[in-house]
């Protein structure tokens, strides 16, 4: 009987960890003020900016959070202190991490492979 209980508990833990496995998506790193669309002229006193510069300015000056935009949906980033967020702000990236609800905990960020012509 004890072995059966241990086996059931072990399988429940295994299922929990399997559902939290890392996944990889391609999308854009943005900020919580802009989401999927940057309107730099309206947000930054008429100053035209790149998506990267806008994201960095919103995070620094307006205390916005980094978000990940993929497939038209905006996902929160759970670990805002992840080092490569600032490095890849405003870029289209391949992001790897675990998702819980609409929040991704990032474990890796890289640039997608260039398409061969």
N, C-alpha and C positions, 0 to 999 in steps of 0.2 A: 504494500500500500504506500509506504514512504517513497519507494522508487517511482511510483506512478505520479505522486505529487511533485516530486523533484523534476520529472520529465515534463510535466505540464507547465510548471513555472519556467523552466529553461526554454521551452518552445515559445512561451509568451514573450520573454526577453528577446529572443532571437527575432521574432516578428516585429517587435518595436524597433530594434536597431536596423532591420532590413528596410523598413519604411522611411527611415531617416537617411538613407544612402544619398551620397552626392549625385547631383545631376548637372548637366551642362547645357547652357542656353546661349544663343547669340542675340545681342541687343545692344542698347546704348546706355551708358552711364550718364545720368542726368541729376537733377536736384528736385527736392520736394516742392519748391515754389513753381518751377516750370513744368515738371512732369514730362510729358511726351513732346511738348512744343515750347520752344524758346521764343519769346517776344522781347528781344533784347532792347529795342528802342524804347519800349514802354517801361521796362523794368529798371533801366540804368540811365535815366535822364537823357534819353535821345541818343545815347552812344551806341553805335552798331558794334556788336561783338560776335566772335565765333561761339559755337555751342560750348566749347571747352572753357573759354574765358567767362562766359555767362555762368556756367555751372560753378566754377571756382569762386566767382564773385558772390553768387547767391549763398554758397556754403559759408564763405568767410564773412561777408558783410551783413547778410540777412539771417544768419543762423539756420539756413535751410539744411536738410539732411540729404545725403546721397540716396538716389533711387536707381532702379534698373528697369528699363523699358524694353519689353519684348512682346512681339505679336500684338501691339496696341494696348497692352496692359502694363500698368505701373506697379512695380513690386518694391516694398520697403527693403532696405538693407539693414540687417540686424546688427552687424558688427561695423559700426561707423569708423572705428579706428583701424580697419584693415589697411595696411600700408599702400597698396596699389590703387586704392580708390582715387586719391589725388592725382597720381601719375596718369591714370587713364580717364579722368573726368572729361565728359563730352565726346569720348571716342565710342565707336562701335567695337564691341569686345566679345570674346567667348568667356563667359562667367561660369564657374563651377562652384557649387555649394549645396547646402541642404535647405529645403523649403518647408516652412510650417505656416499654413494659412497663406497670407500674402506677403510674408517676410522671408527673405533669403539670407542665410548666414554664409557669407562668401569664404571659400577656401582657396580659390585660385582665380586670377584674371589674366587673360592674355589677348593679344591681337589675333583676329581670325586670319587664316591662311589667305594669301592673295590668290585671286582667281587667275588661272592661266588662260591666255587668249589664243 
